[in-house]
Amino acid sequence: MDSITLVQLVGILAISLAATMDIPQIIKMLTTKDVSGISLIMLIMKTVMIGVWLGYGALIDDKFLMIANSVCFIDGLWMLFLWNKYKIKKVE
């Protein structure tokens, strides 16, 4: 088995951070049910950008790019869903 190179290690670190960076925001959206400070345009652009990176990974057959961007794309879709669900805070 080949040992991991520094380049691969940096790539794995980058993928891990990218795949988990939305989790704190998703948790905050779920717990507060408040999305007033989140830009819909930013969420749409970010999700489209990740979709393009996912397509690029598929075109060059890079499994690391495809896996990481698949997770990020699902996170983006989930955030869009939550933004839509909580966009108007219910009056109690």
MARTITOR-914044 format. One line per field, with one value per residue: residue in one letter; x, y, z of N, C-alpha, C in turn. Coordinates in steps of 0.2 Angstrom, whole numbers, padded with zeros to 4 digits, always signed. Layout:
rest: A ...
n.px: X ...
n.py: Y ...
n.pz: Z ...
ca.px: X ...
ca.py: Y ...
ca.pz: Z ...
c.px: X ...
c.py: Y ...
c.pz: Z ...
***
This chain:
rest: M D S I T L V Q L V G I L A I S L A A T M D I P Q I I K M L T T K D V S G I S L I M L I M K T V M I G V W L G Y G A L I D D K F L M I A N S V C F I D G L W M L F L W N K Y K I K K V E
n.px: +0004 +0003 +0010 +0002 +0003 +0010 +0002 -0010 -0014 -0016 -0027 -0037 -0039 -0044 -0056 -0063 -0065 -0073 -0084 -0090 -0092 -0105 -0113 -0113 -0121 -0133 -0137 -0140 -0150 -0160 -0162 -0165 -0175 -0174 -0170 -0167 -0156 -0149 -0144 -0154 -0150 -0136 -0136 -0142 -0133 -0121 -0125 -0127 -0114 -0107 -0113 -0108 -0095 -0096 -0100 -0089 -0080 -0085 -0083 -0069 -0067 -0064 -0064 -0063 -0067 -0080 -0086 -0084 -0091 -0103 -0108 -0108 -0117 -0129 -0130 -0131 -0144 -0152 -0150 -0157 -0170 -0173 -0172 -0182 -0193 -0192 -0193 -0203 -0206 -0216 -0230 -0233
n.py: -0006 +0011 +0025 +0040 +0055 +0072 +0081 +0074 +0073 +0086 +0088 +0079 +0085 +0097 +0093 +0087 +0098 +0106 +0098 +0098 +0111 +0118 +0112 +0118 +0130 +0124 +0117 +0128 +0134 +0124 +0124 +0137 +0141 +0152 +0162 +0174 +0181 +0176 +0175 +0172 +0173 +0170 +0157 +0150 +0153 +0147 +0134 +0131 +0133 +0123 +0112 +0113 +0111 +0098 +0092 +0095 +0087 +0074 +0074 +0074 +0062 +0062 +0055 +0060 +0073 +0072 +0065 +0074 +0085 +0081 +0078 +0092 +0097 +0091 +0097 +0110 +0110 +0106 +0117 +0127 +0121 +0123 +0136 +0141 +0135 +0141 +0155 +0164 +0169 +0162 +0169 +0169
n.pz: +0000 -0004 +0004 +0011 +0003 +0005 -0002 -0005 +0009 +0012 +0003 +0008 +0021 +0016 +0010 +0020 +0029 +0020 +0018 +0030 +0034 +0034 +0044 +0057 +0054 +0049 +0061 +0069 +0062 +0063 +0077 +0081 +0072 +0064 +0050 +0046 +0045 +0034 +0018 +0004 -0010 -0009 -0004 -0014 -0025 -0019 -0018 -0032 -0037 -0030 -0036 -0049 -0046 -0042 -0054 -0062 -0055 -0058 -0072 -0073 -0067 -0053 -0038 -0025 -0026 -0031 -0020 -0009 -0014 -0016 -0003 +0001 -0008 -0004 +0009 +0005 -0002 +0009 +0017 +0009 +0009 +0023 +0024 +0016 +0023 +0036 +0033 +0035 +0051 +0062 +0071 +0087
ca.px: +0000 +0007 +0009 -0001 +0008 +0007 -0003 -0016 -0016 -0020 -0033 -0041 -0041 -0049 -0062 -0066 -0068 -0078 -0090 -0093 -0093 -0112 -0116 -0115 -0127 -0139 -0140 -0143 -0157 -0165 -0163 -0168 -0180 -0173 -0166 -0168 -0149 -0146 -0146 -0156 -0146 -0130 -0137 -0143 -0126 -0117 -0127 -0126 -0107 -0105 -0116 -0104 -0089 -0098 -0100 -0082 -0077 -0087 -0080 -0062 -0067 -0060 -0069 -0063 -0071 -0087 -0089 -0085 -0096 -0110 -0110 -0109 -0123 -0134 -0130 -0134 -0151 -0155 -0151 -0162 -0176 -0174 -0173 -0189 -0197 -0192 -0192 -0207 -0206 -0223 -0232 -0236
ca.py: +0000 +0017 +0030 +0046 +0061 +0078 +0084 +0070 +0074 +0093 +0087 +0076 +0090 +0102 +0090 +0086 +0105 +0108 +0094 +0099 +0118 +0120 +0109 +0123 +0134 +0120 +0116 +0135 +0135 +0120 +0126 +0144 +0142 +0159 +0162 +0181 +0184 +0172 +0178 +0167 +0173 +0167 +0150 +0148 +0153 +0142 +0127 +0130 +0132 +0116 +0107 +0114 +0107 +0091 +0090 +0095 +0081 +0069 +0075 +0072 +0056 +0063 +0052 +0064 +0079 +0070 +0063 +0080 +0090 +0077 +0080 +0099 +0099 +0089 +0102 +0116 +0109 +0106 +0124 +0130 +0119 +0126 +0144 +0141 +0133 +0146 +0162 +0169 +0167 +0161 +0173 +0164
ca.pz: +0000 -0005 +0009 +0009 +0001 +0008 -0007 -0003 +0015 +0012 +0000 +0013 +0025 +0013 +0008 +0027 +0031 +0015 +0019 +0037 +0036 +0034 +0049 +0062 +0052 +0049 +0068 +0071 +0058 +0066 +0084 +0082 +0067 +0062 +0044 +0044 +0043 +0029 +0011 -0001 -0016 -0007 -0003 -0021 -0028 -0016 -0020 -0039 -0037 -0028 -0041 -0054 -0044 -0043 -0061 -0064 -0052 -0062 -0079 -0073 -0064 -0047 -0033 -0019 -0028 -0031 -0013 -0005 -0016 -0015 +0004 +0002 -0012 +0000 +0014 +0002 -0003 +0015 +0019 +0005 +0011 +0029 +0023 +0014 +0028 +0041 +0030 +0039 +0057 +0064 +0076 +0092
c.px: +0004 +0005 +0006 +0004 +0005 +0002 -0010 -0018 -0019 -0026 -0039 -0044 -0046 -0056 -0066 -0069 -0074 -0085 -0093 -0094 -0100 -0115 -0118 -0121 -0133 -0142 -0143 -0149 -0162 -0167 -0167 -0174 -0180 -0168 -0165 -0161 -0145 -0148 -0148 -0152 -0139 -0131 -0138 -0136 -0121 -0118 -0126 -0118 -0104 -0107 -0111 -0097 -0090 -0098 -0093 -0078 -0079 -0084 -0073 -0061 -0063 -0065 -0069 -0067 -0078 -0090 -0090 -0090 -0103 -0113 -0112 -0115 -0129 -0135 -0133 -0142 -0155 -0156 -0156 -0169 -0178 -0175 -0180 -0194 -0198 -0192 -0197 -0208 -0214 -0224 -0235 -0240
c.py: +0006 +0021 +0036 +0051 +0067 +0081 +0080 +0072 +0081 +0092 +0084 +0081 +0095 +0099 +0089 +0093 +0107 +0104 +0095 +0106 +0121 +0117 +0114 +0127 +0130 +0119 +0122 +0136 +0131 +0122 +0132 +0145 +0149 +0159 +0169 +0184 +0180 +0174 +0172 +0167 +0169 +0159 +0147 +0148 +0148 +0135 +0126 +0129 +0125 +0111 +0107 +0110 +0100 +0088 +0090 +0088 +0074 +0068 +0072 +0065 +0056 +0061 +0057 +0070 +0077 +0068 +0070 +0084 +0087 +0079 +0087 +0101 +0097 +0094 +0108 +0116 +0109 +0113 +0128 +0128 +0122 +0133 +0145 +0140 +0138 +0153 +0167 +0166 +0167 +0165 +0168 +0168
c.pz: +0000 +0002 +0006 +0008 +0005 +0004 -0005 +0004 +0016 +0008 +0004 +0018 +0022 +0012 +0015 +0029 +0026 +0017 +0026 +0039 +0037 +0040 +0055 +0060 +0051 +0056 +0070 +0068 +0061 +0073 +0085 +0077 +0064 +0056 +0042 +0042 +0038 +0022 +0007 -0007 -0014 -0007 -0010 -0025 -0026 -0018 -0028 -0040 -0035 -0033 -0047 -0052 -0044 -0050 -0064 -0061 -0056 -0069 -0079 -0069 -0057 -0041 -0027 -0020 -0028 -0024 -0009 -0007 -0016 -0008 +0004 -0002 -0008 +0006 +0011 +0001 +0004 +0018 +0016 +0007 +0018 +0029 +0021 +0019 +0034 +0039 +0033 +0046 +0060 +0071 +0081 +0097
***
